[in-house]
């Protein structure tokens, strides 16, 4: 087939260039291209400190990956995995541009290097309008946070927030519920700027949501799913490194805040 191997799905056309580690993917009639060389094998990439944030319990195997405070896109990915407990790693930048920031978040299903990559999509049938369909594969961050959870856990978390505001219309869920959990991680890991992740269990749930700071703050960030040779999911990665949004180095004394909006 030449330089690219072509794969076709219901929502996108995908061309894999494994030699140059690039992918072209057509989503809702628009073509995007990405380079996966930096995150193909993060465990061996010495530009980042690898931090284990905990095991994520997936009851249904349907994964939600979104800003946990901007809940409009709290929807499952178009693929699923077997229910179970899966490792979540955060990769903290060590260079001058990204020092102390979460550069990547990884949900690991198999400890191997994927043979192919795609932007991880939400089924178009779940997306309300053409704009969301065109933006499929990325998610908006408005509160400096991303997250991984099971869809069933997400629904309980969503209800917890709704119940909070039903009782406290002028309250702030982040400040009053989540902030203390982030502060408890002010020195963990040592490579980070602090208060950058939590492993949170919603009320009435026996499963968890792992939340993490978005390295560049607010913006649009891509989700990538890696597959093995049998088209089984190996890992889900959120990429917080975007050249157009390279931050200034974080300095001692700078203040980092999440949850600016309810």
Secondary structure, 3 states (H helix, E strand, C coil): CCCCEEEECCCEEEEEECCCCEEEEEECCEEEEEECCCCCCHHHCCCEEEEEEEEEEECCCEEEECCCCCHHHCCEEEEECCCEEEEEEEEEECCCCCCCCEEEEEEECCCCCCCEEEECCECHHHCCCHHHHHCCCEEEECCCEEEEEEHHHHHHHHHHHHHHHHHCCCCCHHHHHHHHHHHCCCCCCCCCCCCCEEEECCCCCCCCEEEEECCCCCEEEEEEEEECCCCCEEEEEEECCCHHHCCCCCCCCCCCCCCCCC
